[in-house]
C-alpha cells in the first residue's frame, strides 16, 4: 500500500488528475500552499491534453498554448498569498495563468503570534463524456503544486450523482463555501471564478464518493474554515490511548509530540514511531519523544532537489535544495481497528489549531493495515538494512534550538506585504502603457522592491508607484516582490488588482507564440490530431526536429484532418476559431485556410464571432 519501490503503490501527479477514458475535464478547483507557475502549466498539460506532467509537450510552446486555451477558464487554484514561486523564465504564456490563480490571505492570529497558513493540498475535478454523464474526483494530498521531489502522499476518491457511495461530500461543499469567500472581487477573473465555485458547491452536495482497498469508512476533514471546521484537536488521535502509533510529519511542535508521548496513552504492548526531518529533532529533545523510535531519512537519500518553503507555521523550509519527507501520515491502531489519517496537517500546534488544512481519515482492520505493516512497506522488514531509506536516531546528543529563523522572518514580512490593500491602473501612453499602483501605507517599507512580472523596471514599496512605457505583454495582475532582511532576500509573485488591461492582450499572447505559418499549422494539428502525443510526434518528424515544415505537404494533411474531424468530433473545429480571430496577418494564416475554415463552420453550424 505504501511501498516507495512499488509501481502500483506510487501515484503519478499527472495521472491522478487526468480524466477517465472517454471523459474530458469540465471544471477543477485546486488548493495548495506554495505554487510554482511552471508546475501549474504542467498540470494544464495533464488536464487539457490528457498527458503526463513530465511529458515532452511541456517544452513545446504550441502544445502549452493549446492546453491553456482549452482549460484556463475551467480551473481555479487557491494558494497562500506570497507563496507563488517566481518562474525561471516568465514567458507570455504565464499571463494566461492569471485566470486560474487566487491568493488567500488568512488574518493574523494572536494565539500563535503569526499569520496562519492556508495549507490544504486538494483537487476537486468534474469530468463529462459525450453522453453527458458526469464523474467527480476528490484528491487529498500532502504535496504542494511545485516540482519538489520530496516524498508525499495522496488519496483519490471517485464518485458520481447516480450511485450510493459511502462518503458524504458535504464537508467538501463547506470547504468550497470557505474558498468562495476568499475570492477577490477586485481581480479581473472574479466573476467566472465565483460562478465556478457556486456551481461546484451546488453540484457536489449531490455526489457520493466511494471507499476502496479494504477500507470500511472515510471521513473528510476540512480544518480552519470557520463553523464548519472539523475539530481535529478533539479527535481520538490526540485524546485517547492506543496500541500502535506511527507519525510521519516533516515539521513538528514539541508539545504535540509530547502529547503523543504521554504515558497515560500507553496500553499493553504500545509502540510509537516518529518519522521526521533531521532539522526538526531539536524541537523534541528533553524527553518529549522518550517513548518513540525516531527515524530520519538517510543523508545519501537526500539528493538536493530544489524547492520553496512548505510554509509550515513554526519554521519555514530550511532544507531548500534537498529531497526529504513531505508526507503527513498518522497510523493509529487500537485493538483490531486501524485509522489512517493523511493530508496536509503537520504534527504542529498551528496546523492542528489555526491553519486551513485538509485531512481524511480511513478506517480498516488490523489485518489490512497497522503500524508494523506501514513501517515494513516504507522501510522493509530489516530496519537496519541498507535498503531502508531511514535511520534510527538518538536524541540524547541533539541540542535544542530557537524555532525562528531569518528566512522565516522574511516569509512573515512577505505575508504582511500581501495583506496591504493595493490597486493598479493601466493607462495608454502613445502606443505604450503606464501602470500606476497605490498601496494603503503612509511611508516607504524598507527592504522591499516591487516590479511587474515581465519587466525589469522596479520600485521601492511606496504609497504610490509608477511603471512607465511598458508594452502590452508586460501588463498583468502578477507582480514580483523582493523582501530583504539582513543578508536574506526572497522573491515571490503576488497579485494586485489591475484595471485597464487592454482586451487585446490575450490576442497578443497568442501572436507571441504563433509567429509563423508553420507554427499555426502545428497548432491546428494539435487541435485536430487523434491524440495530442501522436500529433506532436508527427509534427516533430515532419519538421526534421523543430525546424520548418514542408508546407506543400503539410497543408493538405491539415485539410484532410479537418474533414475527418468535422464528422467524428465537430466541436474541435470550434477550438480553432479564437486563434483565427486573434491573428490577422496573412503570412501566418493563409487566406485559403480561412476560406476552408469558414466553409466548415457554415456547414456544421459553428457560429463565427
Beta strands, then each sheet from edge to edge (+ up, - down):
strand 1: 23-31
strand 2: 35-36
strand 3: 75-80
strand 4: 84-85
strand 5: 101-104
strand 6: 108-109
strand 7: 114-115
strand 8: 122-129
strand 9: 134-141
strand 10: 154-160
strand 11: 167-168
strand 12: 208-209
strand 13: 217-223
strand 14: 242-248
strand 15: 266-276
strand 16: 293-297
strand 17: 328-334
strand 18: 337-343
strand 19: 357-365
strand 20: 390-393
strand 21: 422-429
strand 22: 432-439
strand 23: 445-452
strand 24: 458-461
strand 25: 464-470
strand 26: 478-485
strand 27: 488-495
strand 28: 498-499
sheet 1: 5+ 3+ 1+ 8- 9+ 10- 12+ 11-
sheet 2: 2+ 4+ 27- 26+ 23- 24+
sheet 3: 6+ 7-
sheet 4: 13+ 19- 18+ 17- 14+ 15+ 16+ 20-
sheet 5: 25+ 22- 21+ 28+
end
